[in-house]
């Protein structure tokens, strides 16, 4: 389906792209094959969209928004249905790229994170594989390369070695905070206020806490960069993909995205962290998981907020970054207790200290024998 259509599809909507959405959901097993060919988003299709979103680490709201639309386009390809190659100007993405990366990784060829994006490391690993099996190492996954993978299917172990490589490579970076490049990403910005409740605006609160964290990290020798302008009311702010690109361009050592949450139930409370992984894509950031748990544990211990644990997601900020990246929801503005605490300057200082301590612990050198 054409990316130019870019629909926003909700329950009851009609659109030319509905048929394509139905076809892809059937192909990936998220919609029964006997569902009628309607040009409207009915209950069955909305349920299939939710199932697709849940299995791909997206917000399961049954709405085809920009991220769901992009993932649907990627999901339409099986390995071998198109030629795959490295295109720096517009890198190829898809379920077929994920399958390629998974096979390369399981055979011991280091393509980096299994993320469904055909980048330079995937091309390098593919060339190495092709050379090892006697194919011309052109870095293009065509019919001959796919046939070679099929012939080696029984040799693929499925041991997920990329997780071990991720963890091992990060050990060399655990030399303390001094000199580390930390990208702080205060959520929202400009006209995007985020959550608004209890007289507080998420955009402003997270920016203020971010400034406090920046000061504390700088005192420990870290180089701190932010993803959006310091002036809160600048209209143009980057989306998640642009924030990830910024972090990658700066060769950051870690990314911390700060957010607050809200919920219809005023009882919802606590701190939760999200890192790259989960879903049918199969990718996983071992170091992102490490940072996520450090953050929720540190904040919960320091503030008494309920520890809602660390979870996997495939949001663009987490998926497109090449370093440990975590989106942290520090509390609920819709909860009177949480909101009153975030309104307090002393509590914001306490939160900033807990976040700084978590980052410091993440980069603490690994003890010999540990």
C-alpha positions in Angstrom: 0.0 0.0 0.0 1.3 3.5 -0.8 2.8 5.5 2.0 1.4 8.6 0.3 -2.1 7.6 1.5 -1.1 7.9 5.2 -4.7 7.4 6.6 -5.8 7.8 10.2 -8.3 4.9 10.5 -10.7 4.5 13.5 -13.7 2.3 14.1 -16.4 3.2 11.6 -14.1 5.0 9.1 -14.1 4.2 5.4 -11.0 4.6 3.3 -9.3 3.2 0.2 -6.5 1.8 2.4 -8.9 -0.4 4.5 -8.6 -3.3 2.0 -4.8 -3.2 2.1 -4.9 -3.2 5.9 -7.2 -6.2 5.9 -4.9 -8.1 3.5 -1.8 -7.5 5.6 -3.5 -8.4 8.8 -4.6 -11.7 7.2 -1.1 -12.3 5.9 0.5 -12.0 9.4 -2.3 -14.0 11.2 -4.0 -11.1 12.9 -7.3 -11.4 11.1 -9.3 -14.5 10.2 -9.2 -15.4 6.5 -13.0 -15.6 6.3 -13.6 -12.0 7.5 -15.7 -10.1 4.8 -14.1 -7.6 2.4 -15.7 -4.5 3.8 -14.3 -1.0 3.1 -15.1 0.1 6.6 -13.2 -0.4 9.9 -15.6 -2.7 11.7 -15.3 -4.3 15.1 -13.5 -7.3 13.7 -10.9 -5.2 11.9 -10.3 -3.0 14.9 -9.7 -6.1 17.0 -7.2 -7.3 14.4 -5.5 -4.0 14.5 -5.2 -4.1 18.2 -3.8 -7.7 18.0 -1.2 -6.5 15.5 -0.3 -3.5 17.6 0.1 -5.6 20.7 2.3 -8.2 18.9 4.5 -5.4 17.5 5.1 -3.4 20.7 2.7 -0.6 19.9 -0.1 1.1 21.8 -3.0 -1.2 21.3 -5.8 1.3 20.6 -7.2 -0.2 17.4 -6.4 3.0 15.5 -4.1 3.1 12.5 -2.0 6.1 13.2 1.4 7.0 11.8 3.4 4.3 13.6 0.9 1.5 13.1 0.7 2.5 9.4 4.5 2.3 9.1 4.6 -1.1 10.8 1.8 -2.4 8.6 3.8 -1.4 5.5 6.8 -3.2 6.9 4.8 -6.3 7.7 3.6 -6.9 4.1 7.0 -8.4 3.1 8.2 -12.0 3.6 11.9 -12.8 3.1 12.5 -13.5 -0.6 9.6 -11.4 -1.9 11.8 -8.4 -2.7 15.5 -7.8 -3.1 17.1 -6.3 0.0 20.1 -4.0 0.0 21.7 -1.1 2.0 20.3 2.2 0.9 21.7 5.0 3.1 19.3 7.6 1.8 16.2 5.5 2.7 17.0 2.4 4.5 14.8 -0.6 3.8 12.6 -1.8 6.6 10.3 -4.7 7.0 9.5 -8.1 8.3 11.7 -9.6 5.7 14.7 -7.6 7.0 14.0 -8.9 10.5 14.0 -12.4 9.2 17.3 -11.8 7.4 18.9 -10.3 10.5 17.6 -13.1 12.7 19.1 -15.8 10.4 22.4 -14.0 10.1 22.6 -13.5 13.9 21.7 -17.1 14.7 24.4 -18.3 12.3 27.0 -16.2 14.1 27.2 -13.2 11.8 27.1 -9.9 13.7 24.5 -7.6 12.2 23.9 -5.7 15.5 20.4 -5.3 16.9 17.7 -7.3 15.2 15.4 -4.3 14.4 14.1 -4.8 10.9 16.2 -2.0 9.5 18.8 -2.8 6.7 21.7 -0.7 7.8 25.5 -0.8 7.3 26.0 -3.5 9.9 23.4 -5.8 8.2 25.1 -5.3 4.9 28.6 -6.1 6.4 27.2 -9.3 8.0 25.5 -10.3 4.8 28.7 -9.9 2.8 30.5 -12.0 5.3 27.9 -14.7 5.1 27.9 -14.7 1.3 31.7 -15.0 1.3 31.6 -17.9 3.7 29.2 -19.9 1.6 30.9 -19.2 -1.7 28.4 -16.6 -3.1 29.5 -13.3 -4.6 29.7 -11.0 -1.5 27.7 -8.1 -3.0 25.7 -7.4 0.2 22.4 -7.9 -1.6 19.9 -10.4 -0.4 18.4 -11.9 -3.6 17.0 -15.3 -4.6 20.4 -17.1 -4.4 21.1 -15.8 -0.9 17.6 -16.7 0.3 18.0 -20.2 -1.2 21.3 -20.5 0.7 19.5 -19.6 4.0 16.9 -22.2 3.3 19.5 -24.9 2.8 21.1 -24.0 6.1 17.8 -23.8 8.0 18.7 -26.8 10.2 21.9 -25.2 11.3 20.3 -22.1 12.7 20.3 -22.5 16.5 18.1 -19.6 17.6 20.4 -18.9 20.5 19.9 -15.1 20.2 23.7 -14.3 20.3 23.1 -10.6 19.5 22.0 -10.2 23.1 25.3 -11.5 24.4 27.2 -9.3 22.0 25.2 -6.3 23.1 25.9 -6.9 26.8 29.6 -7.7 26.2 30.3 -4.6 24.1 28.6 -2.4 26.7 30.9 -3.7 29.4 33.8 -1.7 27.8 31.8 1.5 28.2 31.2 1.0 32.0 34.0 3.3 33.1 31.9 5.8 35.0 29.9 8.9 34.0 32.9 11.1 33.2 33.0 11.8 29.5 29.9 9.9 28.7 27.5 11.6 26.3 24.0 11.5 27.7 21.0 12.6 25.7 18.1 13.9 27.7 14.8 13.9 25.9 12.1 15.9 27.8 8.8 14.6 26.3 6.5 16.7 24.1 7.3 20.5 23.7 6.1 23.5 21.8 2.3 23.3 21.3 2.3 19.7 22.4 1.6 19.9 26.1 1.4 16.2 26.9 -0.7 15.4 29.9 -2.5 18.3 31.6 -4.0 17.6 35.0 -4.1 18.9 38.6 -2.9 22.3 37.4 0.3 20.8 35.9 1.5 20.5 32.3 3.7 17.5 31.5 5.8 19.4 28.9 6.9 21.9 31.6 7.4 19.5 34.5 9.6 17.1 32.5 11.6 19.9 31.1 12.2 21.3 34.6 13.3 17.9 35.9 15.5 17.4 32.8 17.3 20.7 33.7 18.0 19.4 37.2 19.3 16.1 35.9 21.5 17.9 33.4 23.1 19.9 36.2 23.8 16.8 38.3 25.2 14.8 35.4 27.4 17.7 34.4 28.8 17.9 37.9 29.9 14.3 37.5 31.7 15.0 34.2 29.1 13.8 31.7 28.4 15.6 28.5 24.6 16.3 28.4 22.6 17.1 25.3 18.9 17.7 24.9 16.6 16.8 22.0 14.4 19.9 22.0 14.9 23.6 22.5 15.3 24.8 26.0 12.6 27.5 25.4 9.4 25.6 26.1 7.1 27.5 23.7 9.0 27.1 20.4 6.4 25.6 18.1 8.6 23.2 16.0 9.7 20.2 18.0 11.2 17.0 16.7 9.2 13.7 16.5 10.6 10.4 17.9 12.5 9.5 14.8 14.2 12.9 14.7 15.1 12.6 18.4 16.6 9.2 17.7 18.6 10.5 14.7 19.9 13.3 16.9 21.2 10.9 19.5 22.8 8.7 16.9 24.5 11.6 15.2 26.0 12.6 18.5 27.2 9.1 19.2 25.5 9.2 22.6 26.2 6.6 25.2 22.6 6.6 26.5 19.2 8.2 25.9 16.8 9.0 28.7 13.3 10.2 27.6 11.3 11.8 30.4 7.5 11.6 30.5 4.5 11.7 32.9 1.3 9.8 32.4 -2.5 10.2 32.9 -5.3 7.7 33.2 -9.1 7.8 33.4 -8.7 6.0 36.8 -7.4 8.5 39.3 -6.0 5.5 41.3 -3.3 4.8 38.7 0.1 5.7 40.2 3.8 4.8 39.9 6.9 4.8 37.8 7.4 2.6 34.7 10.3 2.2 32.2 10.2 1.0 28.6 13.1 -0.2 26.4 13.4 -1.7 22.9 12.2 -5.3 22.5 9.2 -7.5 22.5 6.6 -8.5 19.9 7.1 -10.6 16.8 10.0 -8.5 15.6 12.2 -10.5 17.9 14.8 -7.7 18.6 15.9 -6.9 22.1 18.2 -4.3 23.7 20.0 -6.0 26.6 21.6 -2.7 27.7 18.4 -0.8 27.4 16.8 -3.4 29.7 19.7 -2.9 32.2 19.2 0.9 32.2 15.4 0.6 32.4 15.6 -1.5 35.6 18.2 0.8 37.1 15.9 3.7 36.6 12.7 2.2 38.0 14.4 0.7 40.9 16.3 3.9 41.8 13.3 6.1 41.5 11.0 3.8 43.4 13.6 3.4 46.3 14.2 7.1 46.5 10.7 8.4 46.2 8.4 5.6 47.4 6.5 5.6 44.1 5.1 2.3 43.1 7.6 0.3 41.0 5.6 -0.6 37.8 8.7 -2.4 36.4 10.4 -2.3 33.0 8.7 -3.4 29.8 9.5 -3.8 26.1 8.2 -1.6 23.4 9.1 -0.8 19.8 8.5 2.9 19.7 10.7 4.7 17.2 12.8 6.4 19.9 13.7 3.0 21.3 13.9 1.2 18.0 16.0 3.7 16.0 18.6 4.5 18.5 21.9 2.6 18.5 22.6 3.0 22.2 20.7 2.1 25.4 17.5 4.1 25.3 14.7 4.3 27.9 11.4 6.1 28.0 10.6 6.7 31.6 7.1 7.5 32.9 7.8 9.0 36.3 4.3 9.2 37.6 0.6 10.1 36.9 -0.6 13.6 36.8 -4.1 12.2 37.0 -3.3 10.9 40.5 -3.7 13.5 43.2 -0.9 12.1 45.3 1.6 11.9 42.4 0.6 15.3 41.1 1.1 17.0 44.4 4.5 15.6 44.7 5.6 16.7 41.2 4.4 20.2 42.0 6.9 20.3 44.8 10.4 21.7 44.1 12.0 19.4 46.7 10.5 16.3 45.1 11.7 17.3 41.7 15.2 17.5 43.1 14.8 14.1 44.7 13.6 12.7 41.4 16.6 14.2 39.5 19.0 12.7 42.0 17.4 9.3 41.6 17.7 9.5 37.8 21.3 10.6 38.0 22.1 7.8 40.4 20.6 5.2 38.1 22.7 6.5 35.2 25.8 6.5 37.3 25.1 2.9 38.4 24.6 1.8 34.8 28.0 3.0 33.9 29.8 1.7 37.0 32.7 -0.6 36.1 31.9 -4.3 36.3 33.8 -5.9 39.1 36.3 -8.6 38.1 34.7 -12.0 38.3 31.1 -10.5 38.4 
